Amino acid sequence: MSVSFTRTIPILRIFSVEKAKEFYIGWLGFKIDWEHHSAKNTPQYIQVSRGNLVLHLSENHGDACPGSTVCVEMHGIEEFHREILAKDYKYNRPGLEQTPWKTKCSEVIDPFGNRIRFNEHAAT
């Protein structure tokens, strides 16, 4: 039997589920898959997704460090970029750049300092 990895799910530290929902659901177009509380008035842990991209967002201080960076490889970055700019989110207006290593990249920063770099490789 060989080793096989099936999926990676980054955990990003958040400080407010409401602000996270505004950013990830309202602006980036993710959906909430599930939400978890250990008990009443405890930090929340949620899973959001958009297509095959799955993220865990945690208010628990031990789960992750604020200010993390996640690189996402994707197709359709220009369409995605137009979509998010059209929503006129007042806290973030990302550019779309051509990198020296032949990818198109658009980086967003969530309200907690986490960066998501959306990348599309040029056709070879």
Residue frames relative to the residue before (quaternion, step in Angstrom):
aa qw qx qy qz dx dy dz
M 1.0000 0.0000 0.0000 0.0000 0.00 0.00 0.00
S 0.2572 -0.7772 0.5560 0.1436 3.59 -0.89 0.90
V 0.5644 -0.5831 0.4655 0.3532 3.52 -1.27 0.44
S 0.0144 0.7922 -0.6085 0.0427 3.56 -0.99 0.86
F 0.1837 -0.7590 0.6160 0.1039 3.57 -0.88 0.96
T 0.2516 -0.8263 0.4898 0.1179 3.57 -0.71 1.00
R 0.8064 -0.1040 0.0896 0.5752 3.60 1.05 -0.59
T 0.2126 -0.7306 0.6312 0.1507 3.55 -1.23 0.54
I 0.0571 -0.7857 0.6156 0.0213 3.58 -0.92 0.90
P 0.2728 -0.7742 0.5482 0.1602 3.60 -0.35 1.19
I 0.2461 -0.7174 0.6303 0.1659 3.54 -1.21 0.64
L 0.0975 -0.7958 0.5973 0.0205 3.55 -0.77 1.08
R 0.4176 -0.7071 0.5193 0.2365 3.55 -0.96 0.93
I 0.0272 -0.7747 0.6317 -0.0082 3.54 -0.96 0.95
F 0.3255 -0.7498 0.5446 0.1878 3.56 -1.27 0.36
S 0.7805 0.1462 -0.0776 0.6029 3.58 1.27 -0.21
V 0.3820 -0.7269 0.5231 0.2281 3.56 -0.61 1.12
E 0.6238 0.5522 -0.3476 0.4302 3.59 1.00 -0.75
K 0.6758 0.4662 -0.2920 0.4906 3.61 0.92 -0.90
A 0.6204 0.5391 -0.3376 0.4588 3.59 1.04 -0.76
K 0.6596 0.5008 -0.3109 0.4663 3.60 0.92 -0.85
E 0.6188 0.5388 -0.3445 0.4562 3.59 0.99 -0.79
F 0.7099 0.4630 -0.2491 0.4687 3.57 0.94 -0.94
Y 0.7827 0.3792 -0.1929 0.4543 3.57 0.57 -1.19
I 0.7328 0.3865 -0.2314 0.5100 3.60 0.93 -0.85
G 0.7438 0.4477 -0.2317 0.4390 3.54 0.66 -1.16
W 0.7859 0.3253 -0.1742 0.4963 3.58 0.89 -0.88
L 0.7832 0.3526 -0.1995 0.4716 3.62 0.65 -1.02
G 0.4931 -0.7152 0.4001 0.2918 3.61 1.21 -0.12
F 0.3644 0.7047 -0.5180 0.3199 3.59 1.15 0.54
K 0.2682 -0.7082 0.6114 0.2295 3.55 -1.35 0.06
I 0.4684 -0.6435 0.5196 0.3106 3.56 -1.22 0.48
D 0.2658 -0.7661 0.5677 0.1416 3.56 -0.79 1.07
W 0.7618 -0.2046 0.1417 0.5981 3.57 1.04 -0.81
E 0.2101 -0.7428 0.6248 0.1172 3.53 -1.36 0.44
H 0.0764 -0.8124 0.5779 0.0142 3.58 -1.06 0.77
H 0.0553 -0.7291 0.6817 0.0254 3.52 -1.18 0.86
S 0.4453 -0.6711 0.5167 0.2904 3.62 -0.95 0.78
A 0.7571 -0.1192 0.1160 0.6317 3.55 1.06 -0.84
K 0.6969 -0.4454 0.3395 0.4481 3.55 -1.29 0.18
N 0.8473 0.1214 -0.1269 0.5012 3.56 -1.07 0.86
T 0.5029 0.5891 -0.4617 0.4322 3.57 0.94 0.96
P 0.6713 -0.4888 0.3494 0.4340 3.60 -1.19 0.34
Q 0.3645 -0.7373 0.5362 0.1899 3.53 -1.12 0.75
Y 0.1502 -0.7439 0.6479 0.0654 3.53 -1.26 0.67
I 0.0347 0.8220 -0.5659 0.0540 3.60 -0.66 1.05
Q 0.2644 -0.7143 0.6179 0.1949 3.52 -1.29 0.43
V 0.0568 -0.7685 0.6373 0.0117 3.52 -0.97 1.00
S 0.0225 -0.8042 0.5938 0.0085 3.55 -1.16 0.54
R 0.0415 -0.7220 0.6877 0.0641 3.45 -1.40 0.37
G 0.7980 -0.0879 -0.0016 0.5962 3.54 -0.29 1.27
N 0.8147 -0.2199 0.1909 0.5014 3.56 -0.86 -1.01
L 0.5663 0.5816 -0.3904 0.4343 3.60 1.26 -0.05
V 0.0079 -0.7975 0.6001 -0.0611 3.56 -0.61 1.21
L 0.0277 -0.7856 0.6180 -0.0119 3.56 -0.96 0.95
H 0.2416 -0.7087 0.6377 0.1808 3.52 -1.21 0.60
L 0.1308 -0.7792 0.6118 0.0387 3.55 -0.92 0.98
S 0.0292 -0.8462 0.5293 -0.0538 3.56 -0.58 1.14
E 0.3152 -0.7203 0.5913 0.1794 3.52 -1.08 0.88
N 0.5122 0.6500 -0.4124 0.3809 3.61 1.27 -0.16
H 0.4608 -0.7336 0.4277 0.2582 3.59 -0.62 1.14
G 0.7092 0.4755 -0.2782 0.4399 3.63 1.04 -0.55
D 0.5634 0.6530 -0.3737 0.3415 3.60 1.21 -0.18
A 0.8002 -0.0945 0.1110 0.5817 3.59 0.98 -0.75
C 0.4613 -0.6585 0.5207 0.2870 3.55 -1.32 0.29
P 0.4627 -0.6443 0.5127 0.3285 3.60 -0.93 0.73
G 0.7468 0.3893 -0.2857 0.4573 3.55 -1.12 0.61
S 0.3677 0.7274 -0.4957 0.3000 3.59 1.15 0.52
T 0.2503 -0.7437 0.5964 0.1691 3.56 -1.30 0.28
V 0.0963 -0.7710 0.6290 0.0258 3.54 -1.00 0.95
C 0.2137 -0.7521 0.6103 0.1277 3.58 -0.94 0.92
V 0.1019 -0.7924 0.6013 0.0109 3.55 -0.84 1.06
E 0.2148 -0.7496 0.6129 0.1277 3.55 -0.78 1.04
M 0.0602 0.8192 -0.5599 0.1089 3.54 -0.85 0.98
H 0.3117 -0.6686 0.6252 0.2549 3.52 -1.42 -0.01
G 0.7739 0.3478 -0.2546 0.4641 3.57 -1.11 0.64
I 0.2151 0.8268 -0.4997 0.1432 3.57 1.11 0.59
E 0.6307 0.5320 -0.3538 0.4405 3.62 0.98 -0.70
E 0.6472 0.5035 -0.3087 0.4820 3.59 0.98 -0.84
F 0.6417 0.5197 -0.3091 0.4717 3.59 0.96 -0.89
H 0.6500 0.5216 -0.3072 0.4595 3.57 0.93 -0.91
R 0.6522 0.4999 -0.3117 0.4770 3.60 0.92 -0.88
E 0.6359 0.5556 -0.3154 0.4329 3.58 0.99 -0.91
I 0.7329 0.4213 -0.2619 0.4657 3.59 0.72 -0.98
L 0.6312 0.5183 -0.3480 0.4602 3.62 1.04 -0.64
A 0.6264 0.5552 -0.3347 0.4329 3.59 1.05 -0.70
K 0.6321 0.5387 -0.3354 0.4447 3.61 1.16 -0.47
D 0.2873 -0.8175 0.4650 0.1811 3.58 1.33 -0.11
Y 0.1119 0.7990 -0.5698 0.1564 3.56 0.85 1.07
K 0.3912 -0.7950 0.4127 0.2111 3.58 -0.42 1.20
Y 0.6908 0.4993 -0.2872 0.4369 3.62 1.17 -0.37
N 0.8002 0.1782 -0.0651 0.5689 3.62 1.20 -0.21
R 0.0453 0.7735 -0.6290 0.0637 3.58 -0.80 1.02
P 0.0779 -0.8547 0.5112 0.0453 3.61 0.42 1.17
G 0.4123 -0.6740 0.5545 0.2611 3.50 -1.24 0.56
L 0.2953 -0.6847 0.6207 0.2422 3.51 -1.38 -0.11
E 0.0072 0.8405 -0.5390 0.0545 3.55 -0.46 1.18
Q 0.3913 -0.6555 0.5927 0.2565 3.51 -1.32 0.49
T 0.2674 -0.7856 0.5376 0.1494 3.58 -0.61 1.09
P 0.6310 -0.5334 0.3923 0.4042 3.62 -1.21 0.33
W 0.7032 0.4432 -0.2724 0.4847 3.63 1.14 -0.50
K 0.5839 -0.6711 0.3191 0.3270 3.53 1.23 0.74
T 0.5210 0.5396 -0.4905 0.4436 3.55 0.80 1.07
K 0.3458 -0.6476 0.6186 0.2799 3.51 -1.33 0.33
C 0.0593 -0.8212 0.5666 -0.0332 3.55 -0.87 0.98
S 0.0016 0.7500 -0.6614 -0.0019 3.52 -1.14 0.78
E 0.1293 -0.8137 0.5656 0.0342 3.56 -0.65 1.13
V 0.1065 -0.7677 0.6301 0.0487 3.54 -0.98 0.96
I 0.2095 -0.7560 0.6083 0.1208 3.55 -1.20 0.59
D 0.3446 -0.7584 0.5158 0.2000 3.56 -0.65 1.11
P 0.7017 -0.4940 0.3014 0.4157 3.62 -1.20 0.26
F 0.6923 0.4661 -0.2595 0.4860 3.60 1.28 -0.19
G 0.6220 -0.5852 0.3185 0.4113 3.58 1.30 0.25
N 0.4941 0.6356 -0.4454 0.3919 3.61 1.24 0.11
R 0.2365 -0.7753 0.5749 0.1113 3.55 -1.00 0.89
I 0.0937 -0.7477 0.6538 0.0678 3.53 -1.11 0.78
R 0.1454 -0.7867 0.5983 0.0457 3.55 -0.69 1.16
F 0.1667 -0.7757 0.6055 0.0618 3.53 -0.46 1.26
N 0.0322 -0.8229 0.5645 -0.0566 3.58 -0.70 1.15
E 0.0429 -0.7581 0.6494 0.0426 3.53 -1.13 0.74
H 0.3535 -0.7432 0.5342 0.1932 3.54 -0.75 1.10
A 0.5218 -0.6271 0.4805 0.3218 3.54 -1.10 0.73
A 0.5563 -0.5925 0.4546 0.3644 3.56 -1.10 0.62
T 0.3169 -0.7623 0.5354 0.1786 3.55 -0.96 0.88
